[in-house]
């Protein structure tokens, strides 16, 4: 498979809240030698159902197979994959910056303001910046600060993606409603 054929997909997997589901889901990716780029797990809007938001680079045919394999797991309620255009999505990043270097470089403060990021803590040694947006937006802030002064960034971390579909209701809600009517 040519790497140029791969694009970033976001999978949303809804499962019952049972131990061991994470390893079962990640094993599907491992068997297909697909690297998970980000992973976020949290309770969903449905009581007792957890939502896994997973990003990975692959092609559409492979993603269809991954979703099918995941849905075969006993405690999986529903799984689906999306492109960025199908979702409202956000990531959060924390940057620990050197306060003396931030004070020396006015461009860094401009980058932070331009990105609508927030400085949440400042002391003589470091300041903490919270940035949110798409992966590209967060990395743009990171690279802009690093390019201004490579020694300014003391630490950097970003969350996994969180996302909701552009449809009015989660697909799993529709699925569960239809399943309840069949019973």
Z-matrix of the N, CA and C atoms (Angstrom, degrees):
N
C 1 1.455
C 2 1.518 1 108.10
N 3 1.295 2 117.73 1 133.63
C 4 1.459 3 124.36 2 -179.90
C 5 1.517 4 109.80 3 -79.83
N 6 1.361 5 116.86 4 131.47
C 7 1.462 6 120.52 5 179.53
C 8 1.518 7 112.03 6 -59.68
N 9 1.341 8 117.60 7 -25.41
C 10 1.460 9 120.30 8 179.95
C 11 1.528 10 111.61 9 -68.58
N 12 1.324 11 117.34 10 -20.64
C 13 1.461 12 121.36 11 179.15
C 14 1.529 13 111.73 12 -80.18
N 15 1.323 14 117.16 13 -13.95
C 16 1.458 15 121.48 14 -176.53
C 17 1.516 16 111.14 15 -82.62
N 18 1.330 17 114.87 16 141.42
C 19 1.457 18 120.32 17 171.99
C 20 1.514 19 107.91 18 -137.67
N 21 1.317 20 115.65 19 166.22
C 22 1.456 21 120.47 20 -177.07
C 23 1.523 22 110.18 21 -80.24
N 24 1.319 23 115.44 22 124.61
C 25 1.452 24 122.44 23 175.82
C 26 1.522 25 108.72 24 -114.62
N 27 1.318 26 115.43 25 150.13
C 28 1.455 27 121.73 26 173.57
C 29 1.519 28 107.29 27 -114.90
N 30 1.319 29 115.83 28 123.11
C 31 1.457 30 121.15 29 176.47
C 32 1.514 31 108.40 30 -101.29
N 33 1.308 32 115.91 31 138.73
C 34 1.452 33 121.23 32 170.91
C 35 1.522 34 106.48 33 -117.98
N 36 1.325 35 114.28 34 122.61
C 37 1.452 36 121.58 35 -177.00
C 38 1.523 37 107.54 36 -121.76
N 39 1.319 38 116.32 37 127.36
C 40 1.462 39 122.14 38 178.58
C 41 1.519 40 107.95 39 -108.74
N 42 1.338 41 115.58 40 127.19
C 43 1.454 42 120.08 41 -178.10
C 44 1.519 43 110.27 42 -133.42
N 45 1.317 44 114.43 43 161.23
C 46 1.452 45 118.59 44 168.10
C 47 1.521 46 106.28 45 -68.11
N 48 1.312 47 117.09 46 153.99
C 49 1.457 48 121.70 47 -176.29
C 50 1.529 49 109.51 48 -82.06
N 51 1.337 50 115.79 49 80.38
C 52 1.468 51 120.70 50 -178.99
C 53 1.525 52 109.73 51 -125.06
N 54 1.330 53 115.00 52 149.24
C 55 1.465 54 121.00 53 179.28
C 56 1.531 55 109.97 54 -66.11
N 57 1.311 56 116.14 55 143.84
C 58 1.458 57 121.48 56 175.68
C 59 1.511 58 115.43 57 92.10
N 60 1.331 59 117.95 58 -5.06
C 61 1.467 60 119.76 59 -177.74
C 62 1.527 61 111.82 60 -65.71
N 63 1.323 62 116.64 61 -37.97
C 64 1.467 63 119.59 62 -178.63
C 65 1.526 64 110.59 63 -59.65
N 66 1.313 65 117.22 64 -45.34
C 67 1.468 66 118.91 65 -179.18
C 68 1.528 67 111.31 66 -67.71
N 69 1.324 68 117.53 67 -34.95
C 70 1.469 69 119.87 68 177.62
C 71 1.533 70 111.43 69 -64.68
N 72 1.331 71 115.54 70 -41.45
C 73 1.467 72 120.06 71 -178.60
C 74 1.524 73 110.73 72 -70.82
N 75 1.321 74 117.13 73 -45.77
C 76 1.470 75 118.96 74 -178.90
C 77 1.525 76 111.40 75 -66.70
N 78 1.335 77 118.06 76 -27.74
C 79 1.465 78 120.77 77 177.76
C 80 1.528 79 111.61 78 -62.24
N 81 1.331 80 117.10 79 -32.85
C 82 1.474 81 120.77 80 177.46
C 83 1.538 82 109.64 81 -61.37
N 84 1.329 83 116.36 82 -42.06
C 85 1.464 84 120.29 83 178.60
C 86 1.524 85 111.07 84 -68.47
N 87 1.324 86 116.20 85 -41.60
C 88 1.463 87 120.98 86 -178.87
C 89 1.523 88 110.99 87 -61.82
N 90 1.323 89 117.27 88 -44.45
C 91 1.470 90 120.52 89 179.62
C 92 1.526 91 111.81 90 -59.65
N 93 1.308 92 117.19 91 -32.70
C 94 1.469 93 121.08 92 -179.44
C 95 1.533 94 112.11 93 -94.65
N 96 1.326 95 116.05 94 5.15
C 97 1.469 96 123.31 95 179.88
C 98 1.527 97 111.81 96 55.09
N 99 1.340 98 114.78 97 45.78
C 100 1.457 99 121.76 98 176.50
C 101 1.521 100 107.57 99 -107.65
N 102 1.307 101 116.53 100 125.90
C 103 1.455 102 121.57 101 179.07
C 104 1.529 103 109.58 102 -82.14
N 105 1.324 104 116.35 103 130.41
C 106 1.460 105 121.03 104 174.91
C 107 1.523 106 107.80 105 -80.57
N 108 1.329 107 116.50 106 124.39
C 109 1.463 108 121.64 107 -179.44
C 110 1.520 109 111.63 108 -81.40
N 111 1.334 110 116.82 109 -43.05
C 112 1.467 111 120.74 110 176.24
C 113 1.519 112 108.76 111 -149.50
N 114 1.331 113 113.94 112 156.65
C 115 1.453 114 120.64 113 -176.87
C 116 1.516 115 108.22 114 -147.39
N 117 1.331 116 115.90 115 131.01
C 118 1.450 117 121.42 116 176.13
C 119 1.518 118 107.14 117 -136.08
N 120 1.323 119 116.43 118 131.82
C 121 1.459 120 121.44 119 179.21
C 122 1.514 121 108.25 120 -126.06
N 123 1.328 122 116.17 121 131.71
C 124 1.463 123 120.23 122 178.74
C 125 1.523 124 109.08 123 -157.05
N 126 1.331 125 116.47 124 163.56
C 127 1.459 126 118.38 125 173.03
C 128 1.535 127 109.36 126 -61.66
N 129 1.308 128 116.63 127 146.53
C 130 1.469 129 120.33 128 177.14
C 131 1.525 130 108.84 129 -92.67
N 132 1.313 131 115.51 130 -173.89
C 133 1.466 132 120.38 131 177.90
C 134 1.528 133 111.78 132 -75.44
N 135 1.330 134 117.14 133 -5.09
C 136 1.463 135 122.72 134 -178.45
C 137 1.530 136 108.44 135 -106.29
N 138 1.305 137 116.94 136 124.42
C 139 1.467 138 121.98 137 -177.45
C 140 1.531 139 110.93 138 -56.02
N 141 1.338 140 115.54 139 130.73
C 142 1.455 141 121.53 140 177.28
C 143 1.514 142 114.84 141 81.27
N 144 1.336 143 117.55 142 1.59
C 145 1.471 144 121.52 143 -179.40
C 146 1.525 145 108.63 144 -116.45
N 147 1.321 146 116.05 145 129.85
C 148 1.458 147 121.89 146 177.58
C 149 1.525 148 110.11 147 -102.39
N 150 1.318 149 114.80 148 151.11
C 151 1.468 150 121.95 149 -178.09
C 152 1.526 151 108.85 150 -116.48
N 153 1.316 152 115.57 151 124.43
C 154 1.461 153 122.84 152 175.11
C 155 1.520 154 107.00 153 -104.48
N 156 1.321 155 116.83 154 124.63
C 157 1.463 156 121.27 155 175.03
C 158 1.520 157 106.19 156 -111.84
N 159 1.321 158 116.40 157 115.23
C 160 1.461 159 122.92 158 -172.62
C 161 1.521 160 108.77 159 -124.77
N 162 1.332 161 116.71 160 133.70
C 163 1.461 162 119.62 161 173.66
C 164 1.519 163 109.40 162 -113.32
N 165 1.324 164 115.35 163 142.13
C 166 1.461 165 121.53 164 179.58
C 167 1.520 166 109.30 165 -157.54
N 168 1.318 167 115.47 166 148.29
C 169 1.458 168 121.32 167 174.81
C 170 1.521 169 108.69 168 -90.06
N 171 1.324 170 115.99 169 130.34
C 172 1.451 171 121.43 170 176.97
C 173 1.524 172 108.29 171 -169.66
N 174 1.318 173 115.85 172 -170.37
C 175 1.463 174 120.46 173 174.01
C 176 1.527 175 108.55 174 -105.84
N 177 1.311 176 116.36 175 164.57
C 178 1.464 177 120.94 176 -173.82
C 179 1.524 178 112.72 177 -62.68
N 180 1.311 179 117.87 178 -40.73
C 181 1.470 180 120.47 179 -179.63
C 182 1.524 181 111.25 180 -61.87
N 183 1.317 182 116.56 181 -42.61
C 184 1.466 183 120.27 182 178.68
C 185 1.525 184 110.46 183 -65.26
N 186 1.344 185 116.89 184 -40.66
C 187 1.468 186 119.52 185 179.18
C 188 1.524 187 110.99 186 -62.69
N 189 1.315 188 117.58 187 -37.73
C 190 1.475 189 120.44 188 176.46
C 191 1.529 190 110.18 189 -59.50
N 192 1.335 191 116.28 190 -42.06
C 193 1.461 192 121.00 191 179.85
C 194 1.524 193 111.33 192 -68.40
N 195 1.323 194 116.71 193 -38.92
C 196 1.461 195 120.75 194 178.02
C 197 1.526 196 109.96 195 -61.98
N 198 1.321 197 116.97 196 -48.18
C 199 1.466 198 121.15 197 179.73
C 200 1.529 199 110.28 198 -60.08
N 201 1.317 200 116.80 199 -43.64
C 202 1.470 201 120.46 200 179.50
C 203 1.532 202 110.87 201 -61.25
N 204 1.324 203 117.00 202 -42.06
C 205 1.473 204 121.14 203 178.84
C 206 1.523 205 111.23 204 -65.88
N 207 1.326 206 116.76 205 -40.84
C 208 1.462 207 120.60 206 179.71
C 209 1.529 208 110.13 207 -65.29
N 210 1.327 209 117.01 208 -42.31
C 211 1.466 210 120.15 209 -178.10
C 212 1.531 211 113.05 210 -66.24
N 213 1.331 212 118.02 211 -16.43
C 214 1.466 213 121.21 212 177.34
C 215 1.526 214 111.76 213 -75.59
N 216 1.326 215 117.79 214 -15.89
C 217 1.468 216 121.16 215 179.88
C 218 1.525 217 108.76 216 -67.55
N 219 1.303 218 116.72 217 139.07
C 220 1.465 219 122.51 218 -172.45
C 221 1.523 220 113.11 219 -56.73
N 222 1.329 221 118.17 220 -46.29
C 223 1.462 222 120.77 221 -173.90
C 224 1.529 223 113.76 222 -90.22
N 225 1.328 224 118.28 223 7.85
C 226 1.464 225 120.98 224 176.80
C 227 1.517 226 108.70 225 -85.25
N 228 1.318 227 115.37 226 127.35
C 229 1.462 228 121.28 227 179.61
C 230 1.521 229 109.77 228 -84.03
N 231 1.347 230 116.75 229 -48.84
C 232 1.462 231 121.29 230 -177.02
C 233 1.525 232 108.73 231 -162.65
N 234 1.317 233 116.52 232 148.43
C 235 1.465 234 121.96 233 175.55
C 236 1.522 235 108.19 234 -139.91
N 237 1.318 236 115.03 235 149.15
C 238 1.461 237 120.56 236 179.11
C 239 1.520 238 108.19 237 -156.65
N 240 1.333 239 117.06 238 154.17
C 241 1.461 240 119.93 239 175.79
C 242 1.523 241 109.82 240 -118.38
N 243 1.335 242 114.85 241 152.83
C 244 1.458 243 121.94 242 -175.42
C 245 1.527 244 110.21 243 -139.00
N 246 1.321 245 114.60 244 159.85
C 247 1.463 246 120.26 245 167.06
C 248 1.528 247 107.36 246 -98.03
N 249 1.318 248 116.96 247 169.30
C 250 1.469 249 120.49 248 -179.40
C 251 1.525 250 112.37 249 -56.74
N 252 1.318 251 117.38 250 -34.06
C 253 1.467 252 121.02 251 -177.66
C 254 1.526 253 112.68 252 -66.30
N 255 1.332 254 117.14 253 -20.71
C 256 1.461 255 121.94 254 -177.92
C 257 1.525 256 113.37 255 -85.30
N 258 1.330 257 117.22 256 -5.98
C 259 1.462 258 120.82 257 -168.42
C 260 1.521 259 113.32 258 -131.44
N 261 1.328 260 114.83 259 154.82
C 262 1.459 261 122.27 260 160.50
C 263 1.523 262 103.19 261 -96.06
N 264 1.316 263 118.08 262 124.64
C 265 1.456 264 119.54 263 -174.81
C 266 1.516 265 111.11 264 -140.16
N 267 1.332 266 114.66 265 157.02
C 268 1.451 267 120.73 266 179.89
C 269 1.528 268 109.29 267 -156.41
N 270 1.315 269 115.06 268 150.35
C 271 1.454 270 123.29 269 169.62
C 272 1.515 271 106.85 270 -126.90
N 273 1.313 272 115.96 271 160.19
C 274 1.459 273 122.01 272 176.90
C 275 1.522 274 107.63 273 -122.73
N 276 1.331 275 116.10 274 141.15
C 277 1.462 276 120.90 275 177.68
C 278 1.521 277 109.80 276 -128.73
N 279 1.318 278 115.05 277 147.12
C 280 1.459 279 122.20 278 171.88
C 281 1.519 280 107.92 279 -115.55
N 282 1.328 281 115.17 280 129.94
C 283 1.461 282 121.07 281 175.11
C 284 1.523 283 107.95 282 -120.35
N 285 1.312 284 116.10 283 126.91
C 286 1.460 285 120.59 284 172.82
C 287 1.517 286 105.53 285 -100.01
N 288 1.342 287 115.74 286 117.32
C 289 1.460 288 121.37 287 -175.91
C 290 1.517 289 110.64 288 -113.85
N 291 1.311 290 116.26 289 150.65
C 292 1.454 291 122.19 290 175.88
C 293 1.527 292 109.06 291 -70.69
N 294 1.338 293 116.98 292 117.64
C 295 1.468 294 120.74 293 -179.28
C 296 1.534 295 111.67 294 -59.22
N 297 1.348 296 119.84 295 -46.71
C 298 1.472 297 118.72 296 179.47
C 299 1.535 298 112.88 297 -58.71
N 300 1.345 299 117.19 298 -38.29
C 301 1.468 300 119.33 299 -179.91
C 302 1.525 301 111.75 300 -73.56
N 303 1.331 302 117.46 301 -34.16
C 304 1.468 303 120.41 302 175.36
C 305 1.527 304 109.20 303 -63.38
N 306 1.338 305 116.79 304 -40.83
C 307 1.467 306 121.12 305 -179.95
C 308 1.537 307 111.75 306 -67.53
N 309 1.332 308 117.21 307 -31.17
C 310 1.469 309 121.69 308 179.60
C 311 1.524 310 112.75 309 -77.81
N 312 1.328 311 116.54 310 -26.06
C 313 1.470 312 121.34 311 -174.02
C 314 1.530 313 110.51 312 -115.72
N 315 1.331 314 119.28 313 92.22
C 316 1.472 315 120.86 314 179.41
C 317 1.529 316 113.20 315 -58.56
N 318 1.315 317 117.34 316 -23.51
C 319 1.468 318 121.60 317 179.88
C 320 1.535 319 110.71 318 -62.31
N 321 1.317 320 117.59 319 -32.79
C 322 1.472 321 120.64 320 -179.34
C 323 1.525 322 110.23 321 -65.34
N 324 1.319 323 117.39 322 -43.75
C 325 1.475 324 120.59 323 177.09
C 326 1.520 325 110.69 324 -62.21
N 327 1.322 326 117.46 325 -38.51
C 328 1.465 327 121.33 326 178.05
C 329 1.528 328 110.27 327 -63.92
N 330 1.342 329 117.64 328 -42.11
C 331 1.474 330 121.84 329 178.40
C 332 1.526 331 110.18 330 -60.32
N 333 1.327 332 116.47 331 -44.12
C 334 1.467 333 121.45 332 -179.57
C 335 1.527 334 110.33 333 -62.75
N 336 1.326 335 117.17 334 -46.84
C 337 1.479 336 120.88 335 179.76
C 338 1.525 337 110.80 336 -64.29
N 339 1.326 338 116.32 337 -44.33
C 340 1.468 339 121.31 338 -178.71
C 341 1.541 340 111.04 339 -60.02
N 342 1.327 341 116.91 340 -32.28
C 343 1.468 342 121.55 341 -178.66
C 344 1.527 343 112.15 342 -87.35
N 345 1.336 344 117.56 343 3.66
C 346 1.474 345 121.76 344 -175.72
C 347 1.528 346 111.93 345 55.26
N 348 1.330 347 115.39 346 31.88
C 349 1.463 348 120.85 347 176.07
C 350 1.532 349 107.97 348 -85.01
N 351 1.325 350 116.27 349 165.89
C 352 1.464 351 121.23 350 -178.63
C 353 1.523 352 110.08 351 -123.06
N 354 1.305 353 115.68 352 139.59
C 355 1.456 354 120.57 353 169.55
C 356 1.525 355 105.70 354 -91.78
N 357 1.338 356 116.32 355 117.73
C 358 1.465 357 119.68 356 -173.44
C 359 1.521 358 113.48 357 -102.44
N 360 1.311 359 117.28 358 -17.66
C 361 1.462 360 120.61 359 178.53
C 362 1.521 361 108.54 360 -152.25
N 363 1.316 362 114.95 361 141.33
C 364 1.470 363 120.41 362 177.60
C 365 1.521 364 107.91 363 -139.27
N 366 1.320 365 115.79 364 133.23
C 367 1.451 366 121.21 365 168.48
C 368 1.530 367 107.73 366 -139.53
N 369 1.309 368 118.41 367 -175.09
C 370 1.462 369 121.09 368 -175.61
C 371 1.522 370 113.16 369 -65.44
N 372 1.328 371 116.82 370 -24.36
C 373 1.459 372 121.39 371 -174.87
C 374 1.525 373 113.28 372 -96.60
N 375 1.335 374 116.20 373 -45.45
C 376 1.462 375 119.10 374 -175.20
C 377 1.522 376 110.86 375 -145.97
N 378 1.333 377 114.09 376 163.90
C 379 1.466 378 121.17 377 170.39
C 380 1.529 379 107.31 378 -131.01
N 381 1.325 380 115.05 379 150.52
C 382 1.462 381 121.56 380 -179.43
C 383 1.527 382 108.52 381 -107.98
N 384 1.330 383 115.06 382 127.55
C 385 1.459 384 121.91 383 179.01
C 386 1.529 385 108.12 384 -114.16
N 387 1.326 386 116.12 385 133.14
C 388 1.463 387 122.37 386 175.21
C 389 1.523 388 107.14 387 -109.53
N 390 1.321 389 115.57 388 123.04
C 391 1.467 390 121.49 389 177.78
C 392 1.517 391 108.13 390 -122.22
N 393 1.320 392 116.54 391 146.00
C 394 1.458 393 119.81 392 175.80
C 395 1.504 394 109.69 393 -137.53
N 396 1.323 395 114.87 394 154.06
C 397 1.454 396 120.82 395 179.89
C 398 1.511 397 109.87 396 154.07
N 399 1.311 398 115.66 397 -159.53
C 400 1.458 399 120.46 398 176.27
C 401 1.527 400 108.71 399 -75.79
N 402 1.303 401 115.96 400 166.98
C 403 1.463 402 120.56 401 176.56
C 404 1.516 403 110.13 402 -54.13
N 405 1.327 404 116.96 403 -46.88
C 406 1.472 405 121.10 404 -178.49
C 407 1.521 406 111.69 405 -61.89
N 408 1.328 407 117.63 406 -41.36
C 409 1.468 408 120.47 407 179.80
C 410 1.524 409 111.23 408 -64.37
N 411 1.320 410 116.69 409 -42.25
C 412 1.463 411 120.43 410 179.95
C 413 1.523 412 110.45 411 -66.53
N 414 1.318 413 116.60 412 -44.55
C 415 1.464 414 119.30 413 179.40
C 416 1.526 415 111.67 414 -65.88
N 417 1.326 416 116.98 415 -30.96
C 418 1.462 417 121.05 416 176.16
C 419 1.535 418 110.62 417 -62.47
N 420 1.333 419 116.95 418 -43.05
C 421 1.469 420 121.30 419 177.07
C 422 1.527 421 110.02 420 -63.31
N 423 1.328 422 115.82 421 -47.74
C 424 1.458 423 120.99 422 179.61
C 425 1.527 424 111.17 423 -55.90
N 426 1.330 425 117.05 424 -50.93
C 427 1.470 426 121.03 425 -177.30
C 428 1.528 427 111.88 426 -67.39
N 429 1.325 428 116.88 427 -37.38
C 430 1.473 429 119.45 428 178.69
C 431 1.526 430 111.07 429 -62.98
N 432 1.334 431 116.67 430 -43.07
C 433 1.467 432 119.50 431 178.23
C 434 1.523 433 110.14 432 -67.03
N 435 1.314 434 116.39 433 -45.06
C 436 1.474 435 120.15 434 -179.96
C 437 1.522 436 111.64 435 -62.15
N 438 1.323 437 116.93 436 -38.54
C 439 1.468 438 120.12 437 179.27
C 440 1.523 439 112.15 438 -70.17
N 441 1.327 440 116.42 439 -26.96
C 442 1.464 441 120.53 440 177.32
C 443 1.525 442 110.36 441 -73.92
N 444 1.332 443 115.89 442 -44.10
C 445 1.465 444 120.52 443 177.42
C 446 1.521 445 107.66 444 -156.66
N 447 1.331 446 116.94 445 105.28
C 448 1.466 447 121.35 446 -173.90
C 449 1.523 448 113.78 447 -63.49
N 450 1.330 449 117.85 448 -21.35
C 451 1.464 450 121.05 449 -179.67
C 452 1.528 451 112.96 450 -88.57
N 453 1.315 452 118.15 451 -5.29
C 454 1.464 453 121.84 452 -174.85
C 455 1.527 454 112.55 453 -70.96
N 456 1.325 455 117.75 454 -37.03
C 457 1.465 456 121.03 455 -176.47
C 458 1.526 457 108.82 456 -81.81
N 459 1.329 458 115.26 457 114.24
C 460 1.461 459 121.58 458 179.46
C 461 1.524 460 111.13 459 -89.08
N 462 1.340 461 116.48 460 -37.63
C 463 1.463 462 122.44 461 176.97
C 464 1.528 463 108.63 462 -149.70
N 465 1.334 464 114.62 463 153.88
C 466 1.465 465 120.61 464 178.63
C 467 1.519 466 108.38 465 -149.72
N 468 1.316 467 115.97 466 135.12
C 469 1.461 468 120.90 467 172.60
C 470 1.524 469 108.33 468 -150.13
N 471 1.324 470 115.36 469 151.36
C 472 1.459 471 119.12 470 174.86
C 473 1.511 472 109.36 471 -136.08
N 474 1.314 473 114.43 472 153.26
C 475 1.464 474 121.11 473 -177.18
C 476 1.513 475 110.06 474 -78.86
N 477 1.312 476 114.36 475 171.13
C 478 1.449 477 119.06 476 166.88
C 479 1.518 478 108.72 477 -73.60
N 480 1.282 479 115.63 478 164.47
C 481 1.468 480 121.42 479 -179.38
C 482 1.523 481 110.34 480 -70.37
N 483 1.326 482 115.52 481 140.41
C 484 1.453 483 120.35 482 165.92
C 485 1.521 484 106.36 483 -115.77
N 486 1.307 485 116.35 484 144.93
C 487 1.458 486 119.33 485 -173.18
C 488 1.516 487 111.23 486 -154.45
N 489 1.319 488 114.27 487 150.07
C 490 1.457 489 122.43 488 169.04
C 491 1.518 490 107.11 489 -128.92
N 492 1.320 491 115.15 490 151.43
C 493 1.460 492 119.05 491 -179.56
C 494 1.522 493 110.46 492 -73.60
N 495 1.298 494 116.18 493 162.73
C 496 1.458 495 121.06 494 178.35
C 497 1.529 496 111.63 495 -80.22
N 498 1.344 497 116.79 496 -10.09
C 499 1.468 498 119.19 497 176.65
C 500 1.526 499 109.29 498 -74.48
N 501 1.318 500 116.48 499 160.23
C 502 1.463 501 121.19 500 -176.14
C 503 1.515 502 113.01 501 -64.73
N 504 1.313 503 117.06 502 -32.68
C 505 1.452 504 121.25 503 -175.71
C 506 1.518 505 108.65 504 -130.10
N 507 1.337 506 116.41 505 148.65
C 508 1.451 507 119.92 506 176.76
C 509 1.520 508 109.31 507 -62.28
N 510 1.327 509 115.59 508 140.37
C 511 1.469 510 119.39 509 -179.66
C 512 1.514 511 111.91 510 -58.51
N 513 1.317 512 116.45 511 -33.43
C 514 1.457 513 119.34 512 -179.02
C 515 1.531 514 110.38 513 -65.49
N 516 1.323 515 118.09 514 -32.34
C 517 1.466 516 120.79 515 178.20
C 518 1.523 517 110.62 516 -64.16
N 519 1.318 518 116.61 517 -44.75
C 520 1.464 519 121.60 518 177.30
C 521 1.524 520 109.98 519 -62.28
N 522 1.337 521 116.03 520 -44.59
C 523 1.457 522 121.32 521 179.31
C 524 1.526 523 111.09 522 -59.48
N 525 1.330 524 117.06 523 -47.40
C 526 1.466 525 120.87 524 -179.23
C 527 1.527 526 111.78 525 -65.54
N 528 1.338 527 116.61 526 -37.93
C 529 1.461 528 120.73 527 178.18
C 530 1.539 529 110.16 528 -63.53
N 531 1.332 530 116.70 529 -45.18
C 532 1.476 531 120.66 530 179.16
C 533 1.514 532 110.61 531 -63.85
N 534 1.342 533 116.84 532 -40.34
C 535 1.459 534 120.46 533 179.80
C 536 1.522 535 111.45 534 -65.36
N 537 1.337 536 116.98 535 -37.50
C 538 1.461 537 121.19 536 178.55
C 539 1.525 538 111.38 537 -65.83
N 540 1.340 539 116.19 538 -35.88
C 541 1.480 540 119.68 539 179.26
C 542 1.520 541 111.40 540 -68.62
N 543 1.354 542 117.09 541 -28.84
C 544 1.464 543 120.43 542 -179.64
C 545 1.524 544 112.01 543 -71.29
N 546 1.308 545 116.86 544 -25.12
C 547 1.471 546 121.28 545 -175.41
C 548 1.493 547 112.19 546 -78.19
